[in-house]
């Protein structure tokens, strides 16, 4: 099975997934990246922090997918 790595990008901080996970297909990796991004967005909103976060999925050959969310706080009171 192919090994996929899920790197976390937040502002200036990057956390590389050095171990990765063996998964059946790239589609499974894509779904896992979307779930991870959703969880990261939830954590950001609970902490009331604006910013950009991304999950980058890669294999040894390079980047396969990047999913990204931007959290903006707009006050119009």
Secondary structure, DSSP 8 states (H G I E B T S, - for coil): -EEEEEEEEETTEEE--SS-EEES-HHHHHHHHHHHHHHHHHHHHHTT--EEEEEEEEETTEEEEEEEEEE------
